[in-house]
Amino acid sequence: MTIYFSALIQGILWGIMGMGLYISFRILRFTDLTSEASFTIGAAASVMFASQGMHPILVLVVSILFGMLAGLVTGLLTTLFDIPDLLASIITMTGLYSVNLRIMGRPNASYRGSETIYSLIASWIEDINYQRLFIGLLISLILILALQFFFRTDLGQAMIATGDNPKMAQSIGIKTKSMTCLALMIANGLIALAGALISQDNSFTDISMGTGTVVIALASIVIGELLLSKQVTLFVRLISIVLGAIIYRLILVFVLQLGLNPNDFKLISALVLAVFLALPKFRYFLPHSLQRKGQA
């Protein structure tokens, strides 16, 4: 059962990335592939500053700032130069690969001998698994409450309006370009935080660890949406994203426990996401198909 408990903990941390991607994909309606690079830049900044003896909380703050800068670059490319969102994010993602290598100085790095966020509570929670669980739940709860509060403010509502209808938002005086940049900064800041936490949880950072992370975050969102009805509060929706990430990780662990090749992990991840994306279609098709058979 230890492996499933570990998957639950990892799911909570991946849920933080899901929240970040929810802002760009669902609220802003922006196809942002910067996420893969901002995830890695958060992990790279984390391992670099941790190895230099920076306080673990400051390490997380700096990682968030690095991710926000990545989001700002994509935002400026698309708002100032009218580069399509997908292409702008690909440009940023490609450039950040070299930046991440510069930050780390090598393709991978370890936290050996460095303090992490988990070290702060080691004196009163001895079990490493419970340390991981506590940190994951605490940070997720703080972020959910903070996002719920933010999106109730005028600034947050302006951001939502920008995603819903940019032309209408612009007509009522909302600076949609600024809102786009700000939303991408917040989204990628959260994703970088997830990268930092997951790299600390794994005790190492690798230059390719961001590859395929968009699939995991999207799966968290999709599974979370399948758990809920459409009319729910943002607070409940954000919780559902974390639950979706947990379910997704548990499913992957279960599938791998069946004896499949671990090298197929990315393929399995993509297939699981495809299944959950197709579920709403099946739920619509099945009753109508049975109804047609009954009429025949």
Order of alpha helices (4+ residues) and beta strands (2+ residues): alpha-alpha-alpha-alpha-beta-alpha-alpha-alpha-alpha-beta-alpha-alpha-alpha
